[in-house]
Amino acid sequence: MKSVIKFTLFFIIPMALVILWIGGFFSHRIPPGYAEVEGKVISGIETMKVSAEKTKGLYTVDGTVMANNNAKVATKIMGRIVEIKVKEGDRVKKGQVLAVLDTSDIQQNIKEAKAALEELAKGREEALAGLRAAKAGYEFAKRTYERFKNLYKENAVSKQQLEEIETKMIGAKAQYEAIQAKLKQLDAKEKQVRAKLKFAEIMKGYGIIKAPFDGIVIKKMNDVGDMAAPGMPIFVIGDNDFRFFAQIDESFVDKVNVGDTFDINIETLGKTVKGTVIEKNSNIDPISRSFSVKMKLSYVEGLSSGMYGKFYIPTKAEEEIFIPQSAVVKWGQLNAVYKVDSQGVLHLTFVKLGKKLGDKVQVLSGVEPGDEIVVSGTEKACDGCKIR
């Protein structure tokens, strides 16, 4: 019995006390949970409460500026381009030289034609001199024949002598007529050569590529050294009479009509131009569920074909959330704002943005009315930082 008591006192109880001590039974215990981390405190931050505004609803219509007349400028001859005098975006006047082709072959044809004309001119001079002599010889032979004819009637000459004179007259006449025929041939040849010369000069003119009207070079399709071929465009020229083409949702088919005027924002220029609807196709595209319109634009400096533009169609009033553009921060390709919680801690929150109105931008999702966000000093803000 005594041994059991001793074993309990000197072994069991001490071991139990050691186990309890190791388990922290005799020390202060920290309850389980999350430890609070103190965020970085920043200053110079301005915040605002988000509120919904009742605004006049606007439907955004996107479109493209296009020249009313586009001309594909090509040549009628095959030739290597030796000079290009304009570049894309240049404004040109009607008749202005755009490019020059190599026309050395045509120029050689012109030289040959002119040389042929000179040869024909010399041949004509010789033929005319021969014609005058042949005419004089024929007229003399004819007069002689008439004289011998009368003498023959009087039996003053023999028939053989008359026939000899007649033969000479016929020969002189044949020579005269041959030279006349040669002159006609020369005339015909000259007409042919002159026609070839005129054609060659016209073809040479095709080697000078000119602007068909006042406009802008929309596209340059070739460079110096390229071969230009008939019918293959070298330039695309658009005039200064611009149109705005847009596709509009079918729900607005009765709200946009010919004669209506809209303010079209050209974002590239940062300018607004007036657009008047001149054409409307009320047939609905079954794929996009939209109809098309064409507007005539008032010209502003810098406007050119291909520019993006947009305008707004009023819709019913609705509540929308707008925040200052300064509140939006970029996170890669995403947009975000810094929300402020009740403890003054900032939380980076991604948002989806809508249309812009002045220095404000619409928020479609990500914040709600009553939320507090940072609107100034976003460059100092960080996720988890404290402002108070």
Buried (B, 14 or more C-beta within 10 A) or exposed (E): EEEEEEEEEEEEEEEEEEEEEEEEEEEEEEEEEEEEEEBEEBEEBEBBEBEBEEBEBBBEBEBBBBBBBBBBBBBBBEBEBBEBEBEEEBEBEEEBBBBBBBBEBBBEBBEBBEEBBEEBEEBBEEBEEBBEEBBEBBBEBBEBBEEBEEBBEEEEBEEEEBEBBBEBBBEBBEBBEEBBEBBEEBEEBBEEBBEBBEBBBEBBEBBBBBBBBBBBBBBBBBEEEBEBEEEBBBBBBBBBBBBBBBBBBBEBBEEBEEEBEBEBBBEEBEBBBEBBBBEBEEEBEEEEEBBBBBBBBEEEEEBBBEBEBBBBBEEEEEEBBBBBBBBBBEEEEEBBBBBBEEEBBBBBBEBEBBBBBEEBBBBEEBBEEEBBBBBBBBEBBEEEBBBE
